[in-house]
Amino acid sequence: MTASSSLTIFTVTSQGLVQAVAALMQAKVKNGALPADYLLVNTTDSPYPAASERGLRELHLPGWTRSAAITQALELSPAGAVYVDPEAVLQTEGWLHLLQAKAAASGAAAIGCQTLDTSGLILSCGRNLTTRLGIREHHANIGWNDYDFGQFDRMGPVDSLAGSLIFFTSKALVSGALLDKNLSPKTAVLPRAFPRWLEFDDYCMQLLSRSLTCEVEPAVKCIWLGGLEKTHELSPDILSTRARYYAYWRKKWGWDPEFPCHHHIRAKWGHTPICRAFADRLLQPLDDEPLVDILLPTWNNTAYLSRCLDSLAQSEYRAIRLYILDNGSVDDTADYLSRLQKDYPFPIEVARPPVNIGVPAAMNWLAHISTAPLLLRLDEDIRLPKNWLRPMIELLRANPYAGAVGPKFIADDASRKVVCSEFRLWPDRGPHFGEDDGPAHSRTTFVNVHFGGCLLYRRRVFEIAGNFDMRLSVISWEDLEHLMRARAAGFDVIYDGSLEVEHPLKALREVRPIHQANCRANGIKVISLWGSDSFEILERMIDQSALTIPTR
């Protein structure tokens, strides 16, 4: 067959002729009058006799694998090509014009669409493989299992595209990128064990490695008949098969697609758009004496608050401003703060909402009115040593991709028990509460989350990862979830076990039942937001990276 001089719209008979022809004819109907060449790539044993009368060209390649068939079709389409999966049903009138307009406006080499399942839930609006939590479908697919209410109307570049529909522009076709047969199923029919769209993920990575980009046109929508996949329901045999594909990917690209380490990806691909979201974009240089805005919500706790602020006043580091939100207190907090503002060694600004708005909203309020390059979240029941702040600032300075650093929390009584040290989410979740202190708690290391009672952030974390999630009011888990977002965006989080601050030794059982219930409910919310496998993925990302922080 000779190459087409027109843009080619094609499908491959991976699920049989009837479904492939139906997908191609639906694309033809929805395209309207815009000229294109419609190509049926037939990998079955028998040719399709009605191809010409339906306005289709047929490329008969009996027994060919899907990747080989798609590659052949692309080679015959130098003017550009659109692959339509047999399980994709296009819904948008004039879809090709929209894709071409997106390509012209963005300069992207490949354009995808918004893919929905049969119930109208979003299956994919592009794929992020390097940010979020890796290649598993519910993490990689943007918008997964959500409804479309316009939240993706303005999208930028993405890592990859769902294989339901992809417009390969002439830029892509002359780039040298090819579908890798080692990351494609060995048959035309897609086996369930094969990671869906993996060969397209690899193709898009090849484009990005050549300084090209991929984007999505959310106005173009298709229904995917394949349905949603739940990774936790897959059998061990399927997961084992997928692990072999991922091992090949790891060898080829230098990073694990299931547990991506941003340091490894930056080391190899930092000069390309593969790292566009977590390389220079994250960096925030610091002055010699950067200003630190301390954000402190308080509620009906003058005794602890005065102790905390007395210790803060003794800080050796002096480039400090203090922002306090009096969260609906009905005790003497307002009078105490009014007196304190007159002669406190650091400037104090007090916000007073009329009611208690919860800790997440209070932190967002204070972060919004502050302006310093560094923000420190401080709880009212913390007692600080004199030299507490500069070591954390220097850790951020020495680790340019670190977005937050926190100290060890020690009981403020004679027991000197650990309140929180190196916090892990998996396999055993917890902050080592109530353990005896010792060398195991005193190292400095990368972590995923840390207790928010005394946590120093770069402002860049809030600009990229966003604010605290107000669905996690009144308090509990909002600090952990926020750091999970920072980690997924590419920031590091550091635990400094050589630095100690004091905190009351409180067990969960000593807290009021309503607060226990709030804590447990928020934990369920976080798991629902992130997926039941998120804790394991985050911890394995750190464990497999084998990165260390030089001791001071």
N, C-alpha and C positions, 0 to 999 in steps of 0.2 A: 504494500500500500504506500502511496506517495504522501509526502507531508502536506498538511493543509495550510493554505495561506490565510485562513480565517481563524479566529479564536475558536478553540475546540471545547465542547462540553461533553464529557464522557463518563461512563460508569463501567464497572467490571462485574461480571456475572458471578460474584463470590457466593451468592445464595440461590443461584438458579436464574433462568432466563426471565420468567414472568415478573419477578420482583425487580430485576434490573431494568427491564423495559419500562415498567410502570414508573420507576424513579426518574428515568430519562425523559419520558413523555411528560411527566408532571413538571420537570424543569423547563421543558420546551414550551408548555402552555403558559407557565408563569412568567417566562421571559418576554413573551409578546413578540413584537416585530423586530427586535434588535438582532442583526444578522449574526449567526454562529453556525458552526459545523457540529452536528450531533453524532457522537461516535459510541457505538455499542461494542465494548471489548468482551468478546465471548470466549470464555475459557472452558465451556462445556464441550462434549464430544460432537454435538450436532450444530450446524449453522442455524441461524434464525431466518427463515425464508421470507418473513414479512418486513424485514428491515427497510428495504428501499421504498416500499409503498407507504411506510409510516414516516418517511423523511429522515431515516437514520442511515449512517454508514456503519458497516460491520467490520470489525477486525477479529478474525477467528483464530484464536490461539489455544487450541485444545490442550488441557493439562498444565497450562502455565500457572505458576504461583501468582498470587495477587501483586506482590512487589514487582515481579518481572513484567506483568501485564501493564501495570500503571507506568512503569518506566518506559515501556515501548510506546504507550500512548503519548507520554510527554515528549518523547523524541520526535514524534510525528506532528508536534504542535508548537513550532517555534514562535508563533505569534501570541502565545498564551493559551492556557488551558484551565478548565474548571473540572475538578473531580467531584462527582456526586456519588456518595455511597448508595448501594441498592437499598439500604435500610433508612435512607433519608427522604423525607417528603417535603419538598419546598412549599412554603406558605405565602411568600411575599411576591406581589405583582411587581414586575420590573426589577427583579432582583439583580440581574446582571449589570444593569446600568448603575445601580447603587454600589456594587462591588468595584466597578471600574472607576467610579467617581471617588471612592475611598482610596483606591490605589493611586490615583492622580494627585489627590490632596495630601496624602501622607508620604508618598514615595516608598511605601512598603513593597517588599518583593512577593509576599504572599498574604492573602486576605481570607479570613474565615467568617463564619456567620454565628448567630446565636442559635444554639441547638436546644430544643425542648423535648421533654418526654411526652408520652401520649396523654398525660394528665395536665399538661401545661406548665409543669415545673421546669426550671432551667436545668439542663444537663451540663452545658458548657457555654461560656462566653469568652473563649480563649483559655489557655492553660498556662499556669506558672509552675515551672519545675524546680527553679532554683530558690525561690522565696516560698513563703508558707512552709508546708511540711512534706515536700517531696512529691513523688510521682503517683501515689495512690489516688484513685479517681476523686474521692470526696475531698482531697486536699488540693490536688493540682487544678481541677476544673473551677474556673472563676464563676461564681454564682450558683454552684452546685446545690440542687434541691431547694432553690429559692424561687419566689415568684418574680416576674418582671414588672417593676413599677417605675422603670426609667432610670434606675440607679447605674446602669452601664451605658447610658447614651453617649457619654463622653469618655471614651477609653483611649489610652495610649498603647504603646507597643506591649506585646505579650511574648512569653517564651515560646509558645507553641500553639497549634490550632487543632481543634477537634476534627477528626477525619470524616465527619459527616459531609462537609462541603469545604473545599479549598480552591481558591483562585490562585493559580501559579502564574504570575506575570512573566513577561519576557525577561525581566531581571533575574528571576529565580531560575528560569530555564537555561540561561547562559552562565550561571554562576559556578557550575561544576558540581553542585549538590546533587546527590543521587540517593534513591532509597536503598538502604543497606539490607542486603538479603539475610544477613545474620540477625537482624532485628525485625524480621518479617516472618509471618507464618509460612510453612513449607507447602501449603496447599492453597487453592483459591478460596476454599471455605474456611472461615476464621474459627479456629478452635477456642473453646472457652478458656483454656489455660493461657492463651496468648494475652499479654497486657494490651488492652484496647488502645489503638492509635500510637503504639510505641514507634512504629516506623516513621510516622509523621512527626513525632517528637524529635527523632533523630534528624530528619530532614530539616526541620526548622532550626535545630541547633547548628546544623551545617551552614544555614543561611546567616545566622547570627555570628558565627565564627568568621564569616567573610564580611562582617560589618554591614550586613543587610538587616532588615527588620520585618517582623510579622505583626499584623494588626487584625482587628475584628470590626466588622460592620454590624452592630447590633440590630439595625433596622431590617436586615435580612434574617429571616427566621425559617428554620426547618424543624419538622417533627422527626425524632429518632425512634424507630420502631424497636431498637435493641433493648430499651429500658435502662433503669439505673442498676448499678452493681454495688453490692455491699461487701467490702473486702473481708469483713469479719465472718461472713458466711461461706467463704471459699474453703475448699478442702485442703488438707496438707499437701496432697499431690499437686494441686493447681499452684499453690504457693511455692512449692519446690521447683516446678517448671518455670515459673516466673523468675525465681531467684537466678536461674541459669542465664536468662536474657539480661537481667540486671547486672550480673557479673561481667558479661560482655560489654555492656554500656560502661561500667566502671573502668574497664581496661581501656576502652576507646576514648572516653572523655575525661578520665582522671578524677571522677567523683561518683559517689554512690547515689543513684537516683531515688532510692528509698529514704536515705538518711543524709541529705546533702550538707556538706560542710562548706560554709561560705569562704573560709580561709583557703581551702583546697581549690575551689572554683576560681577565686580571685587570683591565686598564684599562677594558674595556667591560662585563664581567659580574661584577666582584668582589663586588657586593652580592647575588648570587643563588646558588642551590645549584650552578650550573655550576662555580663555583670552590671548592666546599666542601672539596676535598681539597688545594688548593695555595694558599690565601689565608691567612687568619689562623691556620690550623692549623700552618703552617710557622714562624710567628714565634716568636722567643726573644730577648726584650730582654736587654741586657747591662749589668751594673753599670759604674761608672767604672773599677774595677780588677778585672775578672773573674778568678776563679781558673782556672788552666790546669793540667790533669793531663796530663803527658807520658807516653806509653805507648811503651815501648822493649823489644822482644824482642831477645835476644842469644844467640849460640851460638859458643863456642870462638873468641873474637876479642877478647882483652883489649887488644891493642895499639890497635886502632881504637876500642874502647869507651872506654878511658881518655882517648884524644884527644878523643872526642866529649863526654864528661862534663866534661873540663877546660874546654872551650869553653863548655859550658852554664853552668858555675859563674860565668862572667864576665858573664852576661846582665844587662842593665840592668833588664829587667822582673823583678820579684821575687815576684809572686803565682803561684808555681809549686810543684807537687808532682811527684815522679818515681816512676813505677811501672815496675819492670823485671821481665821474665820471663826467667829463666835457663833457656833451652830445652834442658835436658839436656847442658849443657857438661861436658867432662871435663878441661879445662885448669884454670888458676888463677882462673877467673872468680868462683867462689864466695868464695874468700879475698879477692880484690880488692874485691868488693862489700861484704863484711863490714867491711873496714877503712874503706871509703868512707862507710858509714852513720854512723860515729861523728862525723865533722866536716864533712860536705858541707853547703853553705849552704842546700840545699833538702831537705825531708823525702823519704826514699827508702823505698819498700816493695818488697820483692823476693818474687816468686813462683817456686817451683821445682817444676814437675811432674817426675815420676820419669823421663820420657822426652821426647825431642823431639817436640812435638805439631804442628809446622809453624807458619808465620806466621799464617795466618787464625785458627786456634784460639787462638794466643797473643794476638793482638790482641783477640779477643772476650773472652778471660779478663780482660785488663787493663781493657778498657772496662767490664766488668761490676763489677769491684771498685772502680773509680774513681767519683767523685761530682761532679766539677766541671762547670760549664756548658759549658766548652770543653775539647776533647780534642785533643792533638797527637800524631800518629804520628811517631816519630823513629827512623830507622835508626842503627845503631851506628857506621857509617862516615861520618857527616856531621860537618863542622866548622862551627860557628856563629859569626857575628859578634856583637858585643855588643848591637846594636840590632835584632836579628832579629825579635823577637816582637811588639812593640807595633804596628809597621806592619800586620801581618796582622790583629791584633785590630781595629784601626781600620777596615780594609777591610770586615770583617764588620759592624762597627757601622754604617758608611755604606751598606751594601747589605743591608737586612733580610731579603731572600730568599736571600742567599748562605749556603750550607751548609758550604762549604769553601774555603780559600784556600791556595795554595802558592807558593813562591819559584822563582827561577831557580837551577839547579844548575850550578856551574862546577867545572872540574877543579882538584884541589888541588895541581897541579904548575905548573911555569913556563909551560906552554902556555896555560893559562887558557881551554882549549876549553870549549864548551858540552857539558854532560852531558845536561841536559834543560831545554828552555825551553817555549815554547807548544806543547803536545802536541795534534796532530790525529789523528783516526781515519780521515778520508777527505778527498780522494781519495788522498792520499799519507799513509800512516800512519807516525807516528814522532815522537820528541821532539827532533829536530835534533841528535842525538848526534854529537859530534866536529867540529861546525862552529865557525868563528871567531866570537867574541862580537862584538856590535855593536848598533846601534839597533833592528834588526829583532827582536832577542831581549829588548829592554828595556822593551817596552810593558806596560801592565796591561790585561787583557782578559778577557772571558768565554770559558771553555773547557768542554769536556764532561768531560775526564779530566785527571789530572796524576799524575806520579810520586809515590808514597806515602812517599818517604824523609823528607820534612819537610812534613807536611800538617796544617793546623789545621782542626778540625771544630767546628761546634755539636753539642752532644749530641742536639739534636732530629733530626739526620740519622740517628742510630742508632735513635732511637725510631720513626721513620717508615719509613726505607728498610731497616732491619734491620742485622744483623751482617755481617761478612765471610763469604763463602761458603766453607765448609770443604772443598767439593769441589775447590777450587783450591789445595790443599796440594801441595808443601811451601811454595812461594812462587812468585810471578809471576802477574800479571793480577788478583790478588784486589783490589788497590787500584783498578785501572781499572774492574773490574766493579761494585765497590761504589759508585763515583762515577756510573757509568751508572744505577744504581738511584736514586741521589739526584737526578740530573737528571730521570729519568722521573717522579719524585714531585713535581717542581716546584721543587726547589732550584737555585740558581745555583752554579757553581764558578768561582773566579777565579784567574787566573795573574797574579802580581805580578812582572813582569820587572825592576822597580827594586830588588828585594831579592835578594841573592845569598847562597847557602850553598855550602860546598865539599863535593865528593864525589870519590872516586877515579875516574880515567878508565879504565873497564873496557869492553872490547868483548865482545859475546856470544861471539865466537870464542875469547876467552881463558878463558871459563868452562868447567868440566868438562863433557864430553859428556852426562852424566846430567842436569845442570842445564839444558843446552840442550834436551834432550828434554822435560823437565818444562815449560819455558816454552812450547814449541810445542804440547804437548798441552793445556795450560791455555788457550792461545789458541783451539784448536779447540773446547774446552768452552764458552768464552764465546760463540763464534759459534753453536754449537748451542743454547745457552740463549736467545739474543737474536734469532737470525735473521740471515741473510747480508746483509740490507739495513739492519741496525740502525745501523752506523757512518755510513752515508750520511745516514740520517734525522736522527740526532743533530747531525751537522755542519751540515746544511742548516737545521735548526731555529735554530741560532745565526746562520748566514750571512744568512738571510732576515729575522731579527729586526732586524738593523742596529743593535743596541744597543751603546753605548759606556760606558766607566767614566771619569768625570772624573779627570784627572791631579792628583796631590797637589802 
